[in-house]
Amino acid sequence: MKTIQTPQDSDWNHFWGRAQSHRFSKISWSKQRIMDVLRPRCKSGAFALDAGCGSGFFTKYFCDQGLSATALDYSENALKMAEDSTSGAAKLVRADMVNDFLSDMLTERYDIIFTDGLFEHFSSEDQDKIFKNLISVLKSGGFIITFVPNRWSPWELIRPFFMPGIEEKPFVLQGLMDLNRRNDVAVVQSGGVNVLPFLISPEFLGPYFGMLLFTVAKKV
């Protein structure tokens, strides 16, 4: 079995620092569908953690919905993008989610913890460490919302050309469900999105061939 090479700080700083990274601030068809999943859980005044914030697009989305948002990443370039995209409205935290204890670093406890494009870059063992770390700062009754790439998506054939130097191990839906269940949260919604880059798309195929898979789980 191939061991995934976890990207280093320099890999992510290079990725987010490239000139073309401005494209991540655009509202793409995939982001629209992620927002469709997030929107019902976004309540004004609630606290949201964008874990592995990347460009800060969703940190800004949480701020725009009236939530108090924290952007967390270990790439300084990513955090700078998040700061710029939110005009300084979000709290910024630089942390290693595998080795740093978030419950010691963060005073807030969150109603929503969101990840997009995070877990696929880590081994199964480190995925569990990260998940438990995130759950430690999730409020009772709060939601952890997780998006990951689908192993069977056509996107996986061309992804290496868009993300050179960044390895990942994409998921199948059952694997994502297992990640939640073995870390003691209750999955309340799951599926796949973005079968085709159009507003009208055969969503029933999403869990099989969609670009992204997702779960919404509740801390009980």
C-alpha angles and dihedrals in degrees: 000000000000115000113223116235107229110228114248129225090263092054093054094041088054093046096049093038096059116112093241091060088096087081089073090069092063122099102245127185089257093053090049090059094046088053089052088061094044099045100076091055097047109101121176111254095024123123121247131188118203099201112199089012097187109177092003093241094134093039085061090046091056091048091049089053090056098257126135101244134200120196113208126187140129094227112092090203091055092050091049089053090049091050091051095045093052095039088236095306095121128073111243123215126180110204145147103234093201098053108019120080106233093193088064095043100045126059093190126084113209137230090198130028112187131190129178120177096357115106097049090070094063140066119257090256092053091044089061091047091052094045093051089046091054093045089055089069097039118106119239104268091022125130131241109201116195130189122185135167119268116241091218098048117117086229089075090068094062102026095096090063091056096041107036114184093016113107124196140175108217122215141235115220094253090055091053091048090051091052089058097042097049088053094055104250126127116241109223099172134018140164147107134278141192105044090160131011093250135095088240109057136148095261093179086073092053097096089054108035106004119127091240137032123203146186131194110203132180129218108231 
